[in-house]
Structures are given as C-alpha cells and as structure tokens.
Amino acid sequence: MPGESLAIMTELAFMVREDWAQRGSAMQQSSATIRAWLGSSRPVWVVQKPEKFDRERPADLETAAYISGSRSPGPVVGFDRLGEISNHDKAAHIAVVALHPYGDREGEKLRAAADDGRVGRIYVQVWSRNDLVRYWLEGVGALDLHTGQPAPAPDPVQARACEAMVGEEYNGLSTGTGKATVIHLLRAFHADGYALDTTAWLRAYFAAGGSFRHAQSVKKFIGEMRDGKQHQVQKRFKPEIVQILRDEVARQE
C-alpha cells in the first residue's frame, strides 16, 4: 500500500553535505552528532565505488574520516551489498553509513533496504540539497541531524494525488497516460492555490511509494511548468479533482 514506508523499522537519518560542513567550520561537531546517533557499533560504509574509496574518492574518504574519527574507516562496501547486509542474522544491530548516493540505482538500493526494515540504522550523507535522495529521505520521515527533527509531513491531499501518479509508473511517466496524469494533477493543484514546489511534490511522491526513476519525470515537469511550458496532453480528471481527493482524504481520517 502506498505510503507504508513511513512505518519502517529501520531508523533513517541524514545530513546534506553543506549543512554538515558549514564552510569547513562544523565538520567535527556535525560528525560527533552523527556518531552519537549511530551508536557504539562499528558502522558499515557504503559508497559508489569501494575499490576507489581510498584513491579517487577524496570527498567520501574525508567524510568517513571525520565521522569515524579514523583515517582508515571500514568495512567499505558498494550499494549492491545492501541486500546482503539486510539478510545478515544480526542486521538489526548493524549501522550503515551511505556516502553521497547520487543515481537512481543507489537510491533504489537504499529504499529497498529501508523498506525491508531489518537493518538497524541507516545514515545517509547527501551530496547536494537537490539530489533526489534528499527528497526521498524527507518524504519518508527520516531525521535530519542538522535540524534535529524530520521534515514536515507531506500534504495528505498532495500525497493522495501522488498515489495516482505512482499507479501509472508501470507505463512510465515521461509520455502517454503517465505524463498526462502528472501534468493534469499538477495543473489542477496549481489552479487550486498549490505552488509548483519541487520539494513539496517530491516529498509527497516518495511518501506515496514513488520510485527514483519516475521521480525524475515529476521533477522535470514541475520545472517546465514553472518556466511556463505548455504541455499538450489528453484530459485525465474532472475539473474538481482536487476537491474529490480532499474529500477522499477526509473520509479516511
């Protein structure tokens, strides 16, 4: 059921690199906060290219060194190993630190591990505030260790609209019926007073169970509509769709 990722057993936390570093003035303090949240267990470090971790990935190594307090943190594995970690018989006692996931593939591996719920704790160091992984973390209620609290919960009516978008993922959202569904819902909500706000919509999309791959299309259409582009798509919903969804949410409360 869409949105059930909010009920995962795995504890999730993150910081955006900009907040972690604060122009080089806060790395030690931020790292101490992360260590305290991770607990006493030695974490598993998950990176995009573990074979290049100590040679060609200086930002990963620097981050790991600060957080771990060691010049040679380990063990270091790739995102493909997250499933193996989840299946470990002591997964509930394992803490994972995922460094700078960027692509859809890394995001989906993290999402699968979090939804599985068997790994005890996952901390994600986010490279950029605009990375999709940040919207996913906020959408599923992860703790932002910079602010000390999770992001506000997504608007429930937007989340209900995003469930309709997620329902079209099997056909894709970049063209055809999927695209029409996204565009018409964005238009309807904008006409109802909702801003074409990337953060709000993507939080809601991920809270509704949306995938990283198709979130790219949603993000793209929001940006294009904000820039004034007129998309030619078939009609998908009644003019009063926002009120219909609002009533559905009210009935479920």
C-alpha positions in Angstrom: 0.0 0.0 0.0 1.5 3.4 -0.9 3.0 5.4 2.0 3.7 2.3 4.2 7.4 3.1 4.0 6.7 5.6 6.8 6.2 2.6 9.1 9.6 1.0 8.5 11.6 -0.5 11.4 14.9 0.8 10.1 15.8 4.2 11.6 16.8 6.7 9.0 18.8 9.9 9.4 20.8 12.2 7.1 22.6 15.4 6.6 23.2 17.5 3.5 27.0 18.0 3.0 26.5 21.8 3.0 24.9 21.6 6.5 27.5 19.1 7.7 30.5 21.2 6.7 29.1 24.8 7.0 32.1 26.2 5.1 34.5 24.0 7.0 33.5 25.2 10.4 31.2 22.5 11.6 32.6 19.1 10.3 33.8 18.0 13.7 30.7 19.0 15.6 28.4 17.5 12.9 30.4 14.3 12.8 30.1 14.0 16.6 26.3 14.3 16.3 26.3 11.6 13.6 28.5 9.3 15.7 26.2 9.7 18.7 23.2 8.8 16.6 24.9 5.8 15.0 25.7 4.3 18.5 28.6 2.2 19.6 28.6 -0.3 16.8 31.2 0.0 14.1 29.3 1.1 11.0 29.5 -0.4 7.5 30.4 2.3 5.0 28.5 2.1 1.7 29.9 4.0 -1.3 29.5 4.1 -5.0 33.0 2.7 -5.9 34.6 0.9 -2.9 37.6 -0.1 -5.0 38.4 3.6 -5.4 37.5 4.7 -2.0 41.0 5.5 -0.7 42.4 6.7 -4.0 39.9 8.5 -6.2 37.0 9.5 -3.9 38.5 12.1 -1.6 35.2 13.6 -0.5 34.0 10.1 0.5 37.2 9.4 2.4 37.2 12.9 4.1 33.6 12.4 5.2 34.2 8.9 6.6 37.4 10.0 8.4 35.6 12.8 10.2 32.5 10.8 11.1 34.5 7.7 12.2 37.4 9.6 13.8 39.8 7.2 11.9 42.0 7.6 8.9 41.1 4.1 7.7 37.4 3.5 8.3 35.9 0.2 7.4 34.4 -2.1 6.3 33.7 -0.4 3.0 31.2 -1.9 0.5 29.2 -0.9 -2.5 25.5 -0.2 -2.7 24.9 -3.6 -4.2 25.8 -5.2 -0.9 22.9 -3.5 1.0 20.7 -6.5 0.3 23.3 -8.8 1.8 23.5 -6.6 4.9 19.7 -6.7 5.3 19.9 -10.5 5.2 22.6 -10.8 7.9 21.3 -12.6 11.0 22.4 -9.6 13.1 21.1 -6.9 10.7 19.1 -5.2 13.5 22.3 -4.4 15.3 24.1 -3.1 12.2 24.5 0.6 11.4 25.1 1.7 7.8 26.6 5.0 6.6 25.8 5.6 2.9 28.1 8.3 1.4 26.8 10.5 -1.3 24.4 8.3 -3.2 23.5 10.1 -6.4 21.9 7.9 -9.1 18.6 6.2 -9.3 20.3 2.8 -8.8 21.8 3.8 -5.5 18.6 5.4 -4.4 16.6 2.3 -5.1 19.1 0.1 -3.2 18.7 2.4 -0.2 14.9 2.4 -0.5 14.8 -1.4 -0.7 16.9 -1.7 2.5 14.8 0.8 4.4 11.5 -0.7 3.3 12.8 -4.2 4.2 13.3 -2.8 7.7 15.8 -5.3 9.0 18.9 -3.1 9.2 19.0 -1.2 12.5 20.1 2.2 11.4 21.0 3.9 8.1 22.6 7.3 8.0 22.9 9.0 4.6 25.3 11.8 3.8 23.6 13.7 1.0 25.9 15.5 -1.5 23.5 18.2 -2.7 20.2 19.6 -1.4 18.7 19.0 -4.9 19.6 15.3 -5.0 16.5 13.0 -5.3 17.7 11.1 -2.3 17.1 14.1 -0.1 13.5 14.4 -1.2 13.1 10.6 -0.5 14.5 10.9 3.0 12.3 13.8 3.9 9.3 12.2 2.3 9.6 9.0 4.4 10.2 10.9 7.6 14.0 10.5 8.1 15.6 12.5 10.9 17.6 15.5 9.7 20.5 15.5 12.1 21.3 19.1 11.2 18.0 20.4 12.5 17.3 17.6 14.9 13.9 16.8 13.5 12.3 15.3 10.4 10.9 17.5 7.7 7.2 18.4 7.9 4.9 15.6 6.8 3.7 15.9 3.1 0.4 17.4 2.5 -2.1 14.5 2.6 -4.1 15.7 -0.4 -0.9 16.0 -2.5 0.2 12.6 -1.3 -3.2 11.2 -2.4 -2.6 12.7 -5.9 0.8 11.2 -6.0 -0.7 7.8 -5.3 -2.5 8.2 -8.7 0.9 9.1 -10.3 2.5 6.1 -8.8 -0.3 4.0 -10.1 0.8 4.9 -13.6 4.5 4.0 -13.1 4.2 0.7 -14.9 3.6 2.6 -18.2 6.2 5.3 -17.3 5.5 8.9 -16.5 7.5 10.6 -19.2 5.0 10.1 -22.0 1.4 9.0 -22.7 -1.1 8.3 -19.9 1.5 8.6 -17.2 2.6 12.1 -18.4 -1.0 13.2 -18.8 -1.7 12.1 -15.2 1.2 14.0 -13.8 0.5 17.2 -15.8 -3.2 17.3 -15.1 -2.8 16.8 -11.4 -0.1 19.5 -11.2 -2.3 21.9 -13.2 -5.3 21.2 -11.0 -3.4 21.7 -7.8 -1.7 24.8 -9.1 -5.1 26.3 -10.0 -6.3 25.4 -6.5 -3.5 27.5 -5.0 -0.8 25.0 -4.6 2.7 26.2 -5.6 4.7 24.3 -8.2 7.1 23.5 -5.5 9.6 20.7 -6.2 10.3 19.9 -2.6 6.7 19.6 -1.6 5.7 17.5 -4.6 8.7 15.1 -4.4 8.3 14.6 -0.7 4.7 13.6 -1.3 5.7 11.4 -4.3 8.2 9.4 -2.3 5.8 9.2 0.7 3.3 7.7 -1.7 5.8 5.0 -2.7 7.2 6.6 -5.9 10.4 5.3 -7.4 13.6 7.3 -8.0 13.4 6.6 -11.8 10.0 8.1 -12.2 10.5 10.9 -9.7 12.9 12.3 -12.3 9.9 12.9 -14.7 7.8 14.5 -12.0 10.7 16.8 -11.1 11.2 17.7 -14.8 7.5 18.5 -15.4 7.4 20.7 -12.3 10.4 22.7 -13.5 9.0 23.0 -17.1 5.6 24.2 -15.9 7.2 26.7 -13.6 9.1 28.0 -16.6 5.8 28.4 -18.5 5.9 25.5 -20.9 2.5 24.3 -22.2 2.3 20.5 -22.4 -0.2 19.0 -24.8 -1.7 16.0 -23.1 -5.1 14.3 -23.0 -7.6 15.1 -20.3 -7.4 12.7 -17.3 -9.5 14.1 -14.5 -12.6 16.0 -13.7 -12.1 19.8 -13.1 -13.0 19.3 -9.5 -10.3 16.6 -8.9 -8.6 18.4 -6.1 -11.9 18.6 -4.1 -12.6 14.9 -4.9 -9.2 14.0 -3.5 -9.6 16.3 -0.5 -12.9 14.5 0.3 -11.3 11.1 0.0 -8.6 12.1 2.5 -11.2 13.5 4.9 -13.2 10.2 4.8 -10.0 8.2 5.6 -9.1 10.3 8.7 
